[in-house]
Amino acid sequence: MLVEPYGNGQFFNAKRVVTLNLGAAVHPKKITPDGLAKILETKVLTNE
């Protein structure tokens, strides 16, 4: 799961996803195409 929180409770939910090792969270204004590809490859699209 890849979470891109924008406001309110979304930041809490994004932190829970990361804490429970269910995926990754990205900052909506800081993510780049290369950074997104790397996160998807290493954190989301894995055999785990």
mmJSON file of the N, C-alpha and C atoms, coordinates in Angstrom:
{"data_MODEL":{"atom_site":{
"group_PDB":["ATOM","ATOM","ATOM","ATOM","ATOM","ATOM","ATOM","ATOM","ATOM","ATOM","ATOM","ATOM","ATOM","ATOM","ATOM","ATOM","ATOM","ATOM","ATOM","ATOM","ATOM","ATOM","ATOM","ATOM","ATOM","ATOM","ATOM","ATOM","ATOM","ATOM","ATOM","ATOM","ATOM","ATOM","ATOM","ATOM","ATOM","ATOM","ATOM","ATOM","ATOM","ATOM","ATOM","ATOM","ATOM","ATOM","ATOM","ATOM","ATOM","ATOM","ATOM","ATOM","ATOM","ATOM","ATOM","ATOM","ATOM","ATOM","ATOM","ATOM","ATOM","ATOM","ATOM","ATOM","ATOM","ATOM","ATOM","ATOM","ATOM","ATOM","ATOM","ATOM","ATOM","ATOM","ATOM","ATOM","ATOM","ATOM","ATOM","ATOM","ATOM","ATOM","ATOM","ATOM","ATOM","ATOM","ATOM","ATOM","ATOM","ATOM","ATOM","ATOM","ATOM","ATOM","ATOM","ATOM","ATOM","ATOM","ATOM","ATOM","ATOM","ATOM","ATOM","ATOM","ATOM","ATOM","ATOM","ATOM","ATOM","ATOM","ATOM","ATOM","ATOM","ATOM","ATOM","ATOM","ATOM","ATOM","ATOM","ATOM","ATOM","ATOM","ATOM","ATOM","ATOM","ATOM","ATOM","ATOM","ATOM","ATOM","ATOM","ATOM","ATOM","ATOM","ATOM","ATOM","ATOM","ATOM","ATOM","ATOM","ATOM","ATOM","ATOM","ATOM"],
"id":[1,2,3,4,5,6,7,8,9,10,11,12,13,14,15,16,17,18,19,20,21,22,23,24,25,26,27,28,29,30,31,32,33,34,35,36,37,38,39,40,41,42,43,44,45,46,47,48,49,50,51,52,53,54,55,56,57,58,59,60,61,62,63,64,65,66,67,68,69,70,71,72,73,74,75,76,77,78,79,80,81,82,83,84,85,86,87,88,89,90,91,92,93,94,95,96,97,98,99,100,101,102,103,104,105,106,107,108,109,110,111,112,113,114,115,116,117,118,119,120,121,122,123,124,125,126,127,128,129,130,131,132,133,134,135,136,137,138,139,140,141,142,143,144],
"type_symbol":["N","C","C","N","C","C","N","C","C","N","C","C","N","C","C","N","C","C","N","C","C","N","C","C","N","C","C","N","C","C","N","C","C","N","C","C","N","C","C","N","C","C","N","C","C","N","C","C","N","C","C","N","C","C","N","C","C","N","C","C","N","C","C","N","C","C","N","C","C","N","C","C","N","C","C","N","C","C","N","C","C","N","C","C","N","C","C","N","C","C","N","C","C","N","C","C","N","C","C","N","C","C","N","C","C","N","C","C","N","C","C","N","C","C","N","C","C","N","C","C","N","C","C","N","C","C","N","C","C","N","C","C","N","C","C","N","C","C","N","C","C","N","C","C"],
"label_atom_id":["N","CA","C","N","CA","C","N","CA","C","N","CA","C","N","CA","C","N","CA","C","N","CA","C","N","CA","C","N","CA","C","N","CA","C","N","CA","C","N","CA","C","N","CA","C","N","CA","C","N","CA","C","N","CA","C","N","CA","C","N","CA","C","N","CA","C","N","CA","C","N","CA","C","N","CA","C","N","CA","C","N","CA","C","N","CA","C","N","CA","C","N","CA","C","N","CA","C","N","CA","C","N","CA","C","N","CA","C","N","CA","C","N","CA","C","N","CA","C","N","CA","C","N","CA","C","N","CA","C","N","CA","C","N","CA","C","N","CA","C","N","CA","C","N","CA","C","N","CA","C","N","CA","C","N","CA","C","N","CA","C","N","CA","C","N","CA","C"],
"label_alt_id":[null,null,null,null,null,null,null,null,null,null,null,null,null,null,null,null,null,null,null,null,null,null,null,null,null,null,null,null,null,null,null,null,null,null,null,null,null,null,null,null,null,null,null,null,null,null,null,null,null,null,null,null,null,null,null,null,null,null,null,null,null,null,null,null,null,null,null,null,null,null,null,null,null,null,null,null,null,null,null,null,null,null,null,null,null,null,null,null,null,null,null,null,null,null,null,null,null,null,null,null,null,null,null,null,null,null,null,null,null,null,null,null,null,null,null,null,null,null,null,null,null,null,null,null,null,null,null,null,null,null,null,null,null,null,null,null,null,null,null,null,null,null,null,null],
"label_comp_id":["MET","MET","MET","LEU","LEU","LEU","VAL","VAL","VAL","GLU","GLU","GLU","PRO","PRO","PRO","TYR","TYR","TYR","GLY","GLY","GLY","ASN","ASN","ASN","GLY","GLY","GLY","GLN","GLN","GLN","PHE","PHE","PHE","PHE","PHE","PHE","ASN","ASN","ASN","ALA","ALA","ALA","LYS","LYS","LYS","ARG","ARG","ARG","VAL","VAL","VAL","VAL","VAL","VAL","THR","THR","THR","LEU","LEU","LEU","ASN","ASN","ASN","LEU","LEU","LEU","GLY","GLY","GLY","ALA","ALA","ALA","ALA","ALA","ALA","VAL","VAL","VAL","HIS","HIS","HIS","PRO","PRO","PRO","LYS","LYS","LYS","LYS","LYS","LYS","ILE","ILE","ILE","THR","THR","THR","PRO","PRO","PRO","ASP","ASP","ASP","GLY","GLY","GLY","LEU","LEU","LEU","ALA","ALA","ALA","LYS","LYS","LYS","ILE","ILE","ILE","LEU","LEU","LEU","GLU","GLU","GLU","THR","THR","THR","LYS","LYS","LYS","VAL","VAL","VAL","LEU","LEU","LEU","THR","THR","THR","ASN","ASN","ASN","GLU","GLU","GLU"],
"label_asym_id":["A","A","A","A","A","A","A","A","A","A","A","A","A","A","A","A","A","A","A","A","A","A","A","A","A","A","A","A","A","A","A","A","A","A","A","A","A","A","A","A","A","A","A","A","A","A","A","A","A","A","A","A","A","A","A","A","A","A","A","A","A","A","A","A","A","A","A","A","A","A","A","A","A","A","A","A","A","A","A","A","A","A","A","A","A","A","A","A","A","A","A","A","A","A","A","A","A","A","A","A","A","A","A","A","A","A","A","A","A","A","A","A","A","A","A","A","A","A","A","A","A","A","A","A","A","A","A","A","A","A","A","A","A","A","A","A","A","A","A","A","A","A","A","A"],
"label_entity_id":["1","1","1","1","1","1","1","1","1","1","1","1","1","1","1","1","1","1","1","1","1","1","1","1","1","1","1","1","1","1","1","1","1","1","1","1","1","1","1","1","1","1","1","1","1","1","1","1","1","1","1","1","1","1","1","1","1","1","1","1","1","1","1","1","1","1","1","1","1","1","1","1","1","1","1","1","1","1","1","1","1","1","1","1","1","1","1","1","1","1","1","1","1","1","1","1","1","1","1","1","1","1","1","1","1","1","1","1","1","1","1","1","1","1","1","1","1","1","1","1","1","1","1","1","1","1","1","1","1","1","1","1","1","1","1","1","1","1","1","1","1","1","1","1"],
"label_seq_id":[1,1,1,2,2,2,3,3,3,4,4,4,5,5,5,6,6,6,7,7,7,8,8,8,9,9,9,10,10,10,11,11,11,12,12,12,13,13,13,14,14,14,15,15,15,16,16,16,17,17,17,18,18,18,19,19,19,20,20,20,21,21,21,22,22,22,23,23,23,24,24,24,25,25,25,26,26,26,27,27,27,28,28,28,29,29,29,30,30,30,31,31,31,32,32,32,33,33,33,34,34,34,35,35,35,36,36,36,37,37,37,38,38,38,39,39,39,40,40,40,41,41,41,42,42,42,43,43,43,44,44,44,45,45,45,46,46,46,47,47,47,48,48,48],
"pdbx_PDB_ins_code":[null,null,null,null,null,null,null,null,null,null,null,null,null,null,null,null,null,null,null,null,null,null,null,null,null,null,null,null,null,null,null,null,null,null,null,null,null,null,null,null,null,null,null,null,null,null,null,null,null,null,null,null,null,null,null,null,null,null,null,null,null,null,null,null,null,null,null,null,null,null,null,null,null,null,null,null,null,null,null,null,null,null,null,null,null,null,null,null,null,null,null,null,null,null,null,null,null,null,null,null,null,null,null,null,null,null,null,null,null,null,null,null,null,null,null,null,null,null,null,null,null,null,null,null,null,null,null,null,null,null,null,null,null,null,null,null,null,null,null,null,null,null,null,null],
"Cartn_x":[0.847,0.0,0.894,0.548,1.258,0.277,0.606,-0.276,0.329,-0.504,-0.088,-1.048,-0.743,-1.67,-1.681,-2.85,-2.995,-3.458,-4.193,-4.676,-5.492,-5.867,-6.71,-6.16,-6.986,-6.584,-5.722,-5.502,-4.725,-3.28,-2.722,-1.35,-1.242,-2.256,-2.291,-2.371,-3.247,-3.396,-2.122,-1.46,-0.209,0.855,0.927,1.902,1.604,0.349,-0.027,0.374,0.177,0.567,2.063,2.856,4.311,4.688,4.092,4.405,4.088,2.987,2.575,3.246,4.151,4.901,3.974,2.925,1.962,2.206,3.133,3.408,4.278,4.118,4.943,4.063,4.603,3.924,4.864,4.306,5.099,4.489,5.327,4.853,4.373,3.155,2.595,3.345,4.042,4.731,6.222,6.722,8.155,8.501,7.519,7.789,8.118,9.093,9.479,9.148,9.095,8.839,9.874,11.145,12.188,12.035,11.716,11.505,10.312,9.254,8.064,8.38,9.11,9.483,10.321,11.238,12.094,11.274,10.36,9.518,8.638,8.042,7.203,8.012,9.213,10.058,10.527,10.897,11.507,10.533,9.424,8.53,7.149,6.681,5.296,5.196,5.845,5.724,6.767,6.654,7.599,6.865,7.607,7.008,6.405,6.808,6.28,4.816],
"Cartn_y":[-1.16,0.0,1.225,2.187,3.461,4.542,5.274,6.298,7.666,8.582,9.96,10.873,11.134,11.902,13.387,14.0,15.428,16.224,15.62,16.386,15.55,16.189,15.604,14.264,13.226,11.929,11.114,11.608,10.848,10.655,11.629,11.499,10.399,10.303,9.219,7.873,7.768,6.508,6.139,7.112,6.856,6.341,6.94,6.489,5.059,4.708,3.336,2.34,2.694,1.815,1.527,2.565,2.398,1.611,1.947,1.276,-0.21,-0.565,-1.964,-2.694,-1.989,-2.558,-3.073,-2.305,-2.673,-1.942,-1.005,-0.235,0.957,2.015,3.207,4.445,5.552,6.834,7.835,8.72,9.74,11.114,12.13,13.5,13.955,14.453,14.767,15.856,16.741,17.835,17.586,16.496,16.217,15.003,14.236,13.012,13.345,12.634,12.785,11.486,11.51,10.263,9.18,9.543,8.562,8.058,8.961,8.561,7.636,7.931,7.087,5.693,5.629,4.331,3.523,4.173,3.479,2.955,3.766,3.336,2.165,2.252,1.151,-0.131,-0.02,-1.191,-1.817,-1.003,-1.538,-1.763,-1.019,-1.089,-1.658,-1.529,-1.894,-3.14,-3.143,-4.256,-5.335,-5.936,-6.964,-8.293,-9.359,-10.68,-10.851,-10.026,-10.113,-9.787],
"Cartn_z":[0.0,0.0,0.0,-0.794,-0.813,-0.406,0.643,1.186,0.921,0.461,0.219,0.996,2.265,3.103,2.748,2.84,2.56,3.772,4.683,5.825,6.783,7.868,8.911,9.407,9.449,9.972,9.029,7.825,6.856,7.307,8.02,8.498,9.553,10.421,11.41,10.709,9.731,9.005,8.254,7.663,6.956,7.92,9.097,10.092,10.527,10.667,11.044,9.961,8.708,7.6,7.667,7.9,7.983,9.233,10.373,11.637,11.581,10.954,10.852,9.689,9.008,7.885,6.775,6.505,5.472,4.161,4.171,2.971,3.286,2.487,2.618,2.525,3.014,2.927,2.275,1.474,0.804,1.06,1.034,1.166,-0.21,-0.316,-1.624,-2.392,-1.696,-2.387,-2.553,-1.998,-2.068,-2.918,-3.325,-4.071,-5.533,-6.071,-7.473,-8.202,-9.512,-10.248,-9.93,-9.855,-9.528,-8.098,-7.185,-5.79,-5.651,-6.383,-6.361,-6.896,-7.989,-8.557,-7.575,-6.886,-5.92,-4.741,-4.231,-3.11,-3.518,-4.691,-5.158,-5.307,-5.838,-6.055,-4.749,-3.767,-2.545,-1.396,-1.368,-0.218,-0.512,-1.731,-2.007,-2.892,-4.015,-4.969,-4.676,-3.503,-3.09,-2.937,-2.813,-2.623,-1.237,-0.296,1.067,1.065],
"occupancy":[1.0,1.0,1.0,1.0,1.0,1.0,1.0,1.0,1.0,1.0,1.0,1.0,1.0,1.0,1.0,1.0,1.0,1.0,1.0,1.0,1.0,1.0,1.0,1.0,1.0,1.0,1.0,1.0,1.0,1.0,1.0,1.0,1.0,1.0,1.0,1.0,1.0,1.0,1.0,1.0,1.0,1.0,1.0,1.0,1.0,1.0,1.0,1.0,1.0,1.0,1.0,1.0,1.0,1.0,1.0,1.0,1.0,1.0,1.0,1.0,1.0,1.0,1.0,1.0,1.0,1.0,1.0,1.0,1.0,1.0,1.0,1.0,1.0,1.0,1.0,1.0,1.0,1.0,1.0,1.0,1.0,1.0,1.0,1.0,1.0,1.0,1.0,1.0,1.0,1.0,1.0,1.0,1.0,1.0,1.0,1.0,1.0,1.0,1.0,1.0,1.0,1.0,1.0,1.0,1.0,1.0,1.0,1.0,1.0,1.0,1.0,1.0,1.0,1.0,1.0,1.0,1.0,1.0,1.0,1.0,1.0,1.0,1.0,1.0,1.0,1.0,1.0,1.0,1.0,1.0,1.0,1.0,1.0,1.0,1.0,1.0,1.0,1.0,1.0,1.0,1.0,1.0,1.0,1.0],
"B_iso_or_equiv":[0.0,0.0,0.0,0.0,0.0,0.0,0.0,0.0,0.0,0.0,0.0,0.0,0.0,0.0,0.0,0.0,0.0,0.0,0.0,0.0,0.0,0.0,0.0,0.0,0.0,0.0,0.0,0.0,0.0,0.0,0.0,0.0,0.0,0.0,0.0,0.0,0.0,0.0,0.0,0.0,0.0,0.0,0.0,0.0,0.0,0.0,0.0,0.0,0.0,0.0,0.0,0.0,0.0,0.0,0.0,0.0,0.0,0.0,0.0,0.0,0.0,0.0,0.0,0.0,0.0,0.0,0.0,0.0,0.0,0.0,0.0,0.0,0.0,0.0,0.0,0.0,0.0,0.0,0.0,0.0,0.0,0.0,0.0,0.0,0.0,0.0,0.0,0.0,0.0,0.0,0.0,0.0,0.0,0.0,0.0,0.0,0.0,0.0,0.0,0.0,0.0,0.0,0.0,0.0,0.0,0.0,0.0,0.0,0.0,0.0,0.0,0.0,0.0,0.0,0.0,0.0,0.0,0.0,0.0,0.0,0.0,0.0,0.0,0.0,0.0,0.0,0.0,0.0,0.0,0.0,0.0,0.0,0.0,0.0,0.0,0.0,0.0,0.0,0.0,0.0,0.0,0.0,0.0,0.0],
"pdbx_formal_charge":[null,null,null,null,null,null,null,null,null,null,null,null,null,null,null,null,null,null,null,null,null,null,null,null,null,null,null,null,null,null,null,null,null,null,null,null,null,null,null,null,null,null,null,null,null,null,null,null,null,null,null,null,null,null,null,null,null,null,null,null,null,null,null,null,null,null,null,null,null,null,null,null,null,null,null,null,null,null,null,null,null,null,null,null,null,null,null,null,null,null,null,null,null,null,null,null,null,null,null,null,null,null,null,null,null,null,null,null,null,null,null,null,null,null,null,null,null,null,null,null,null,null,null,null,null,null,null,null,null,null,null,null,null,null,null,null,null,null,null,null,null,null,null,null],
"auth_seq_id":[1,1,1,2,2,2,3,3,3,4,4,4,5,5,5,6,6,6,7,7,7,8,8,8,9,9,9,10,10,10,11,11,11,12,12,12,13,13,13,14,14,14,15,15,15,16,16,16,17,17,17,18,18,18,19,19,19,20,20,20,21,21,21,22,22,22,23,23,23,24,24,24,25,25,25,26,26,26,27,27,27,28,28,28,29,29,29,30,30,30,31,31,31,32,32,32,33,33,33,34,34,34,35,35,35,36,36,36,37,37,37,38,38,38,39,39,39,40,40,40,41,41,41,42,42,42,43,43,43,44,44,44,45,45,45,46,46,46,47,47,47,48,48,48],
"auth_comp_id":["MET","MET","MET","LEU","LEU","LEU","VAL","VAL","VAL","GLU","GLU","GLU","PRO","PRO","PRO","TYR","TYR","TYR","GLY","GLY","GLY","ASN","ASN","ASN","GLY","GLY","GLY","GLN","GLN","GLN","PHE","PHE","PHE","PHE","PHE","PHE","ASN","ASN","ASN","ALA","ALA","ALA","LYS","LYS","LYS","ARG","ARG","ARG","VAL","VAL","VAL","VAL","VAL","VAL","THR","THR","THR","LEU","LEU","LEU","ASN","ASN","ASN","LEU","LEU","LEU","GLY","GLY","GLY","ALA","ALA","ALA","ALA","ALA","ALA","VAL","VAL","VAL","HIS","HIS","HIS","PRO","PRO","PRO","LYS","LYS","LYS","LYS","LYS","LYS","ILE","ILE","ILE","THR","THR","THR","PRO","PRO","PRO","ASP","ASP","ASP","GLY","GLY","GLY","LEU","LEU","LEU","ALA","ALA","ALA","LYS","LYS","LYS","ILE","ILE","ILE","LEU","LEU","LEU","GLU","GLU","GLU","THR","THR","THR","LYS","LYS","LYS","VAL","VAL","VAL","LEU","LEU","LEU","THR","THR","THR","ASN","ASN","ASN","GLU","GLU","GLU"],
"auth_asym_id":["A","A","A","A","A","A","A","A","A","A","A","A","A","A","A","A","A","A","A","A","A","A","A","A","A","A","A","A","A","A","A","A","A","A","A","A","A","A","A","A","A","A","A","A","A","A","A","A","A","A","A","A","A","A","A","A","A","A","A","A","A","A","A","A","A","A","A","A","A","A","A","A","A","A","A","A","A","A","A","A","A","A","A","A","A","A","A","A","A","A","A","A","A","A","A","A","A","A","A","A","A","A","A","A","A","A","A","A","A","A","A","A","A","A","A","A","A","A","A","A","A","A","A","A","A","A","A","A","A","A","A","A","A","A","A","A","A","A","A","A","A","A","A","A"],
"auth_atom_id":["N","CA","C","N","CA","C","N","CA","C","N","CA","C","N","CA","C","N","CA","C","N","CA","C","N","CA","C","N","CA","C","N","CA","C","N","CA","C","N","CA","C","N","CA","C","N","CA","C","N","CA","C","N","CA","C","N","CA","C","N","CA","C","N","CA","C","N","CA","C","N","CA","C","N","CA","C","N","CA","C","N","CA","C","N","CA","C","N","CA","C","N","CA","C","N","CA","C","N","CA","C","N","CA","C","N","CA","C","N","CA","C","N","CA","C","N","CA","C","N","CA","C","N","CA","C","N","CA","C","N","CA","C","N","CA","C","N","CA","C","N","CA","C","N","CA","C","N","CA","C","N","CA","C","N","CA","C","N","CA","C","N","CA","C","N","CA","C"],
"pdbx_PDB_model_num":[1,1,1,1,1,1,1,1,1,1,1,1,1,1,1,1,1,1,1,1,1,1,1,1,1,1,1,1,1,1,1,1,1,1,1,1,1,1,1,1,1,1,1,1,1,1,1,1,1,1,1,1,1,1,1,1,1,1,1,1,1,1,1,1,1,1,1,1,1,1,1,1,1,1,1,1,1,1,1,1,1,1,1,1,1,1,1,1,1,1,1,1,1,1,1,1,1,1,1,1,1,1,1,1,1,1,1,1,1,1,1,1,1,1,1,1,1,1,1,1,1,1,1,1,1,1,1,1,1,1,1,1,1,1,1,1,1,1,1,1,1,1,1,1]
}}}
